[in-house]
Amino acid sequence: MTDLRDTSSDSPLVQVRYLHHVSFRVDDLDAALDFYQRILGFTTQPRPLAFPGAWLQAGDVQVHLVEVSADASTGIPPTRVSGKANHVAFSVPDLRAFRSYLEAEGLAVTESSSNLPQFFVADPSGNIIEFTGQAR
């Protein structure tokens, strides 16, 4: 049996290379697009699917939005913003300035409970987004 845990650089078994996209269930596609496009700067990409949603791009980051009701099969947002809940983290070049920008846009920012350079916000559907100043 082949050991798929072999991650040496010369192994042809290395499977995961990078994060292709993150997908969020949203309640209101228009509100989500305002958040991801106007506030975060994502641009719309072609999407070959018939159900309501959007594919967005910013730099190397892709976000897929799917407009469906929240339930046990599609996901239910947490009741409060917390880094302990499922979330995605986006890196920004100037964390302090970006925080000021988001607060000026009316977003509630939740401080990190760690000493890491990060904070959290919720998108219009309650999906948690972390912002960090850490580089790759």
Secondary structure as GFF3:
##gff-version 3
##sequence-region A 1 136
A	DSSP	beta_strand	22	26	.	.	.	ID=ss1
A	DSSP	alpha_helix	29	33	.	.	.	ID=ss2
A	DSSP	pi_helix	34	39	.	.	.	ID=ss3
A	DSSP	beta_strand	43	45	.	.	.	ID=ss4
A	DSSP	beta_strand	53	58	.	.	.	ID=ss5
A	DSSP	beta_strand	61	67	.	.	.	ID=ss6
A	DSSP	beta_strand	87	91	.	.	.	ID=ss7
A	DSSP	alpha_helix	95	104	.	.	.	ID=ss8
A	DSSP	beta_strand	110	111	.	.	.	ID=ss9
A	DSSP	beta_strand	118	122	.	.	.	ID=ss10
A	DSSP	beta_strand	128	132	.	.	.	ID=ss11
###
